[in-house]
Amino acid sequence: MMRALTLLTGLALGLFGQTKIPPIWPQIQGTFPHGGQRGTSVTVTLSGRNLQGAKELVFASAKLRGEIVKAEAYRVVAKITLAADTEPGRHDFRLLCGHGSAIGYFDVNTLAERSEKEPNDSREKAEGLVFPALVNGILKAGDYDYFRFEAKAGERLTFDVLATRNGANTDAVIGVLDGQGAELAYSDDYYGFKDPHVVFHAPQDGAYYLRVYGSSEAGSDVSDYRLVAGRMPHVDLSMPAGGRQGETVELELRGVNLGGVKRVTLGDGMAEGEVLRTSGDRARVRLAVPKGLRLGEHRLHVDGATMPVPFVVSQYREVDVSDGSARNRRDPKPVDLPVVANGVLDRAKATDFFVFRVEEAKTIVLDVEGMQLGYLTDPMVILYDDAGKRLAYQDDPTTNTGKEPANLDPHLVFRLPKAGRYVAAVRDAQFRGDPSFLYRLTIKEAKPDFSVKVVGTDDTLYRGRDNVVLVRVRRLEGWTSPVEVWAENLPAGVTVKPVVAEPKNTPYTGTCGETHYLDGTNVEVVFRVSGDAPLELGQVRFMGRGVMDGETVVRTGKARYFRNRVRFIGDAEEELLRVTVADAPGVVLTVPETMRLDAKGQTKFTAIVTRLDSGKDTLELTLEAATAGLLMEVRPVAVTDTRAEVVVRAAEKAPGEFVLVGRVGGVVVGRSHPIQVRRGGM
């Protein structure tokens, strides 16, 4: 579950004197396989915590359907059916339980799939690859997966690992080896959000090997990956990387093996492009962008390619300067506002310059997209006056730390003091360059606005308590007024009072005690749930309203979540926050998932005890064993104690499973998750 409360601030919350509830809501930590071929059904295992009682697996797309096969505390087995015309790419799903819900991600592909076969940890044990291939694998700590393939001299083969981009906790590395084991190609982080990618040019006919492993040999039971490999087309980017609503754009696809491209589609069949001409690494396409199509990022699909590329629909005129026409500072590219400039910082220290004119003093915004589109570009924007004096610049909207979601790409708002000519420049913040370093620069007159975002997609609202959801209001294009935030479509028995986000960024403390500021204002929205509210699932809509310069602006909130392990946050497919009204237990017992018996046939562990009841009487811990032979003495826990040392004995040193049970006055007030007992030393 992506919860605004825990992700945004990590508050040690004692709201209105209430004890903070530990994380007892569902959490998905791994999915395997992490995708499937459209037109098929796939059996998927979800790993995590608090997954017991899972009732439904639902997708935002109606073309994907989930069915729960088996649900346990740490594992859910589900069957996912993919319609033959499902749009390829990443899709959100929700696992719905009686005590909460959690978000997961599922990749849809067009290739037949299989799983890796262990042992494949050396060249001698390498699996054979038949192209095109899509292999699902898991990298445990110290694990190496080898694959053998044949290639002819001059062939260009693509190897792409989809892991972090799919929400997996996997930092994968790939290398291509020759028959003697010498490394010919290597990739660690290729995309903006990690994941390796190699285009291998075979130097001669023969056998080669692909090696997949974790960075620093890291791995786990849930570190999965999806390896896509073959001679198929692969598109790195589209240039321009977007188009204006209702207009026809001629775009160039750049990548490898594009000579046979026949079909290009925008989104889920929203528009089909006309392929004009192709070559080995280019394809020219004419695309009519439908009028009224949703503004923002869509996916552009090339028939035969397995990875879509981003295509942004805008409402402004678009220009393409990837031909180098904006590269000269003394002769910058003339543009009229508003405009979206598409470019590529293809080499180190590359900088593109644009000159524009305003007829009076005004506030403008220079907004750049690069890393947030998935590219490794780290764009910086600089503004100069006509004499070459630097007026302003920006890398990211605010500082980045490991404590808060990453702030990506500039959003520079500046008041031009007078009429005249001005120059805007875009470069990589570290002066890097690469043919895949794409950017989109929007220059326009600022129109003050704001966004309302919930950093989280799911939350559990406990009966008889006040529950907090944090909402972030981000001020855009010079907005400086307060914003009122409220919630709609509330479950029965739930009330919310509107709150006001003042025009002041929220401060927080960094690792070394320094003060940082968010790119926006966090407000606490309190959901008061009556003790007799119906136990049900719901979807809550957040709204925001503000007035500036006499104009009232109303915006609908969107649920957001960490789309990968590098803390990039993006919009969920569903705008609404999924909520579950549930009862909090009288006590939460936090215990290990697995314990091992020592030579004496016993195991010891510490249980963390969180009392949520009145807490006036002693708690007694006992054992409920699913396997005969597991024994434990009654363990009393005083009201003031938050930890309990527990000793469990096994009569025959046999594996088993048990649950720790808490009772007050003989009444059960809480149960732990199942604890697996295994033989062998710690």
N, C-alpha and C positions, 0 to 999 in steps of 0.2 A: 504494500500500500504506500502510495506517495502522500504523506500527510504534511500539510502546510505547517503545522505546529512544530513538529520535530525537525523538519528539514531547514526551515528558515532561520531559526534562532537557537535551537537546542535549549530552550528555556527550562530551567529547573522550576517548573510551574507549581505554584500553590494558590491557584485562583480562588479567591474568596475563602481561603483556609482549607481548600480541598487538597487531599493527597494526590500527587501526580500519578496517573495510571501508567504502569510500564507498558512496553509494546506487546500487547496481546492480540492485536489485529493481524490479519493475514499478511504475509510477506513472501513474495516470489523472489527467490535468489538464483534460480537457474531454470532453463527450459531446454529440453532435448527431445528430438531435434528442434532447432530454433526456426524451422520453416518447413515448407512443403511445395510440391509441384501442383500448380493449378490443375483442376480436373481430377484430383485424386483425394483420398482420405488418408490421414496420417495419425498414428498413435503417438501422443506426446506425453512426456513426463515433466511435471512441474515440481521443482524442489524448493523448499523454503521452510518457514515456520508458521505455526498457527493456521494450517490449511485444513484442519479437520472440519467436517460438515460442509464442504464445498457443494453448492447446489447447482450452479450454472456457470458456464463459460460463454460469455457473449462478446461479439465483435461490433465495432462501429459500422463495419461494412456488412450489408445484408448478404453478400456473396460468400461469406465465411460463417460456418456454423460449428459450434462446439458442443460436445456431449461429455458429461462426467462419467467415467467408467469406474473409478475407485478413488476414494478420498481418505487420507490419513493425515496425522498432524504434520508430518514432514514431507509428504509426497502426495501428489494428485496425478492420476492417469486419466487422460482425456483423449477423445477422438475428435479430430478437426477435419471437416469436409470443405473442400475448396471448389467453388464453381469453376467451370472451364474458362469463363471470361473474367475471372477475378483480376483486378489490376495488380501487376507485379510490384514488389516493393514491400516496405515495412508497414504493418498494420497493428493497431492497438487492440488488445482484448482485456476484458475484466473477468476476474474470478470472483464470484459472488458467494459469500458464506453468511451464515446467520449472525456472526459476530463482526462482520466487516467485509470489505472487498479490497482487491489489489489489482494493479495494472500490470500487464505483461505485453510482450511484443513478439510478432510472428512475421517472418519474411516469406513472401510468395514469389516463386520463381517459375520459369518455364521449362527447366531442365529436369530430366529424371534424376532422382537422388538415391544415395546409399550412404551407409555409415562406414567409417573406417573399421578395419579389422586388425586387432592386436594379436600377436606381437608384430609391430612394424617399426621398431626402435633402432634400426640400423639399415644400411644399404643392402646387406645380405637378406634382410627380412622385408624389404620394401614391397608395398602393394603396387600392383600395376594400375596405371591410369589409362583409360580409353576415353578420348576426347569426343565431344565436350563432356566434362565431368562436374558433378556437384557432390561433394563428400562432406558429411557431417562428422565432426570429431570432437574429442575432449582431450585437453591437455592437463595432465596431472603434474604435480611438482617434479621437475627433472625429466619430464617426458619429451621424447622426440618422435615425431611421426614422419616416416619416409615413404615416398611414392616414386615409382619408376615409370618413365615414359620414353617414347621414341620420338625423334624429331629429325627433320631433313634440313640440310644446310639452307640458311636464309629464311626459314620459317619464323614468324613472329607469334609467340604463344603468350597468352595472358594468364597470370596467376593472381587471384584476388581472394583475400581472406576477409570474410564478413564476421565480425565479432563484436568489438566495442560499438560499432555503428548500429548493432542489433540489440544493444543493451546488455551484452554478456560481460562478465567480469574476466575478460581475457585480453592480455596484452601480447599479441602474437607477433612472431618474427618468421620470415620465410627466406630460404636460400635455395638457389639452383646450383647443383653440383654436376661435374662431368663424371664419366665412368670411373675415374680414379679417386673421386671424392674431393677434388679441388673446387672451391666455390667460385662460380662464374657471375652470379648476380645475387643481390641481397636487398631486403627491404624490412624496415622496422615500422616507422610511422610515416605513412604516405598521405593520409587524409587529415583533415582538420581535427578529427577526433580519433586519432590513432588508426590502427589496422594497416597491414602491409599490402603492397601491390607491386607486381613486377611484370614488365613486358620483356620477354626473353627472346633474343635474336640468336637462333641456333647457329653456331659457327661451322658445324659440319654434321653430316649424317651420323646417327648413332643413338645410344641409350644415355639418358640423363636422369638425374634424381632431384626431386623437390623435398626439402626438409622444412617441417613446420614445428615450431617450439615456442615456449613462453619466454619473454624477455627476462633475463637473469634466471632462467630456468624456473620461473614462477608457474604455478598452476594449481588446480583444485578439482574436486569432483564435479563442480559446476562451471568450469572454465571451458565453454564450448566454442566451436568455430564452424563456419561454413566455407569450405574451399571451392571456389569456382575456377575451372581451368580449361583451356582449350584454344583452338584456332578461331573461335567465333569473334564477331565484331565486339569491340569494346569502345565506348564513348567516354572521353574524359570530360568534355564540356561542350556546351552550345554557345556560339558567339554570333549575335548577341545572346545573352543568357535570359532574355525576356522579351516581351512584346506588349504593345498597347492594346487595350480592349477594343474590339471592333475593327482592327486594322490587320493587314497582311504583312508579314515580316519574312524576309529572306534570310535564313540563318545558315551558318556553317557548323557542322558537327566535326569535332576533332577527336581523334583516337587512333585505333589500329584496326586493320582488317575490315575497312569500311567499303571496300570496292563492290561488294555484292549487296549493299543495303537497298531494300525495295520498299520498306514501309516504315513510317514514323508516325507515332500517335501521341497526342497530348492528353495526359490524365487518363481517366477511365472512359476512353472513347469520346472525349469532348470535342476533339478535332483531329483530322488526319492530314498530314503534310504531303506535299507533292515532291518526290525526289527528282531533282533537276539533273544532277550529275554526281558522280562518285570517283574516288581514287583510293589508293591504299590507306591513307590516313585522313581523308577529308570526304565529306558528303554535303552537297548543297541542297537545301530543302526550302520550299516555300510553304508557309503555314499561315492560315487565316485564323486569327484569334477571335473566338466568338464574342459578340457584343454582350455585355452583361455577365461575362464569366467572372467568378469570384477573384477579387484582387489578392495578390500574394503568391506564394510558392506552389507550384504544381510539379508533377513528374513528367518528363519527356522520355518516351519509350522508343527504342529502335528494334525492329524485328530481328531476332537472332542474337541480340545483345542481352546479357543477363542483368545488367545494372542500369537503372534509369539515371538521368541527370536532371538537376533542378532547372526549372523554367519559370520565371517570375512574371506574372501578369500585372501590368501597371496601368496608370491612367495618363501617362505623360509620353511625350515624344522620346524615342530611343535612338541613340547613335552608337555605332560600333567603331572603336578606335584601336582595335587589336592589330591593325595593319601598321601601327607605329606613327600614325598621323598626329598624335598628341604628344610625341616624345620630346619635342624641341621647346625648351624654356623660352628661347628668344622669339619663337613663332608658335605660340600656344593655339590650340584648337578653338575656333570661335563657336560658341553655343548660345542659343537663346533660351531663357528660362520660361517655364520649367523644362527640365531635361533629365534623362537618365543616360549616363555614359557607361558603356560596357567596354572593359579592357582586360588585358592580360599583362601582368608584370613578369615578362618571360625571361629576364636575366637580372643578375645582381645590380643593384643601384638604379634599376629602371624607375622612371618617374614620368607620369603623364600630366600635362598641363592644359587647362581650359580657361579661356578668357570669355567674360560676359560683361554686359553693361546694364546698369540700372539708371533710371531717369530721376530718381529721388532717393533720399535716405530711407532705408527699410531693413527689416530683420529677415535674414535668410536662414535656411537650414541646409547643411551639407551632410547627407546620410549615406553611409557606405555599407554594402553587404559583401562579405567575402567568406570569412570563417563560419558565419552562421549558415551559409549555404553548403557547408561541408568541405570547403577547400582549405588548404593549409595557409592561405594568404592571411597575413596579419596587417591589414591596411591602416595607413595613417593619412589624414587629410590635413592640408595646410592652405591657408588663405592669405593672399598678398594683395596690396594695393597696386595701382598702376605703376608706381615708382619702384616696385620690388620689395617694399617693406613688409615684413611678415606681421600680419594682424592677429592671427589666431591659428591654433592647430589642435588636433586631438588624435589620440591613438584609440583608447577605449573611453566610454563615458565616465568611468570612475575606476578606482584601483581594484585589482583582483587579488583575492586571498583564497586560501583553501577552506575558509569557513562559510563562504557564501557562493551562490551560483556565479559562474564566470560572466563577466560583462564583455561582450564581443562586438567589435566593429564600431567606428565612430558615428556619433550623432551630434554634430557641431552646430550650435545655434549662435548667430552673431549679428549684431546690429551694424549694418553698413552706414557710416557717418554721413555720406553725401552721395550725390549722383556721380557717375563715372564708371571707369573700367576697373575690373577686379580679376584676379587670377586665382583659380583653385588648382591644387596639385594633389595627386594620389601616389603614394609609394608604399612599399612594405616597411613596417616599423623597424625591422632589423636590416634593411637594405638587401634582403634576399630576393631571389628571383627564380622562376621556374615556368615552363610552358603551361602548367596547370594552375598558376596563381591568378585566378579570375577575380574580378571585382565588378560591382555595380555602384556607380556614384550618382545619387540624385541631388540636384541643385534646384532649389525652388524658393519662392517667398514663403516664409514661415506662416503657418496657420495654427495657432495654439490648440493643442489637443492633449489627451491623456489616455492611458490604457489601464484597465483593471484586470489583474492577474491573481489567480490563486496558485501558489506554488505547491501543488498537490492535486491529485485527481480523485482521491477517495478519503473518507473520514468516517469514524464511528462516533455517534452521538449517544452518550450513556444516559439512561433514564435517571431522573432525580438529581442531575448534576448540571453545572454550567460548563459547556464545552467551547473551546476557543479554536477558531480557524483564522490564520493570518492571511491577509490580502495585501497585495502590493499595488500601489498606485504609482505609475510612472508618468512623469510630466514630459510632454513632447513638444518640440517646436516653440518653446518659450512659454508654456503654460505656467502661470504663477498664482492661480487662485485655489482655494480649498475645494475638495471634492467629497461629496457625500456618498457613502457606500452602504448598500443594504442588500438583503437576500430575499428572493422570491421562490415560490413553488415549494414551500416548506412542508415537511411531513406533519401529520396531525399531532398536536401536543407539543409542537416546537415553536418557540417565538424568538425573534431577533430584533434588537433595536439598531437603527441606523447609527453609523459612526462617521466621523469627519476626518479625512486625511488632510492635514495642514500642508502648505507648500514648503516643506522643509525635509530634506533627505534624512533618513533614519541613520543614526550613528551606531557602530558596533565596535567591539574591541578585537584587535588582531592578536596573533599568537604571542607577540612580545609586549603586549599591553598598549600598543599604539592604537589610535583612533582612526577608523575608516568610515566611509559613508556609502550607503546603498545608492543605487541608481533609482531612487524612488522612495516612497514612504510606506512603511508597514503599518497596518491598522489591525487591531484585534477585534474580530467580529464574534460576539458571544452568542452561542446557541443555547438557550435555556430549555431543557427538556423536562416535561412533567413526569412524575413517577408513574403515571398510568398511560403514558403515550403508547400507541400501538407499536409492536415490534415489527418493523417493516423497512424495506429499502426505498430510497428516494433519490431524486436528482434535483439539486438546488442550483438556482441561477443567481449569480451576483450581478449587481448593477451599480453604476456610478453616474453621478450628475454633478456638474459644475457650471458656473457662470463666469465668463470673462469678456470684457469689453462689450457688455450688454447682450452677449449671445449665450444661450443655454446649450450645453453639450451633454448628451446622454450616451453612455457606452455600456455594452454588455460585457461582463467579465468572462474570462476564459481560464479553464483549468490548465495548469502547466506542470511539467515534471522533468526530472533529470533524464535526458534522452541517452546518456551514456556515462561512463565512469569518470570522465574528465570534468564533470559538473557543468556541462552545457545544458541549459534548460530551454525547452521548447513547448509549443502548444500541443495539447492532446487533440486527438481527432474529435472527441466529444467536448463541447464547451462547458458543460455542466459538471458540477462537483457531485460525485456519487456519495451518498451518505447511507449509513445503516443505523437505525435506532436499536439499541441493544441494552441488556443489563450488564452492569459491571459486577464481577464476582466479589465475594466478601474478602477474599485474600488472593493475591497473585503469588505463585511459587515459581521462581525462576531457577531452572535446574539445567544440568548438562544434557546433551542429547544422547551421549554414549559414555559408559563407564566400563572399566576393565577390572576383572577380579585379580587379586594378588595371590601369592603362593598359599595364603591361608584361606582362600576362598571367600574373601570379603572385599568390599570396595567402599571408599569414603568420598564424600563430596560435600560442598557447602551449598545450601539452598538459600536464595535471597527471598526474604519474606516481606511482602508489601501488604499491610492491612488496609482494607478499604471499608471495613465495617466500623462499628462504633469503637472497637478495639479496647473494650473494658475487661474482657475475660481472657484467660490463657488459651492459646491455640495449641492443639495437639496434632502432631504429624504422624501419620501411619502409612502403611504400604498396602496397595492393592496390586497383586501380582497376576499377570496373565500366564505365568509359567510357574508350576509347582516347584517348591524348594527354595524360593527367595524369602528371606525373613528379615524383619526389622523390629526393634523395640520401639514402643511409643515414645515419641520425642516431644516433650513440652516446650513451648516457645513463649516466653514472657511477653507481655504487651509492649514493652520498650525495646525488645530485640528485633533486629532486622535481618539477622543471619542465624542459620541453624546448621550445625555440623551433623551429618547423617551418616550412619554406618549400616550397610546392607550386607547380609551373609547369604551365601549360596550353599545349599546342602551338598550338592554334588559337583560344584564348579562348572555347572552347565550354563550355556547361554540362556538368557531369558529377557523378560520385559516387565516393567512395573510402572505404576503411577503413584506419585506422592500425593496424599490426601490430607487436607487441613480440616479439622473439626473444632467447633466451639460449642461446648455443652452437649456434645454428641451429635450436633448437626453439621453436615458437610457444608463448608463455606467456600471451598475452592479445590481444584485439582491441577496438578502439574501436567506437562506433556509426558508422553511415554518416554521412559529412559531405557535404552538398550544396554543390557549387561553382556559383556563378552569375556571369553577366556583370554589369559595372557597378561603379562605385566604391563604397566603404564608406558 
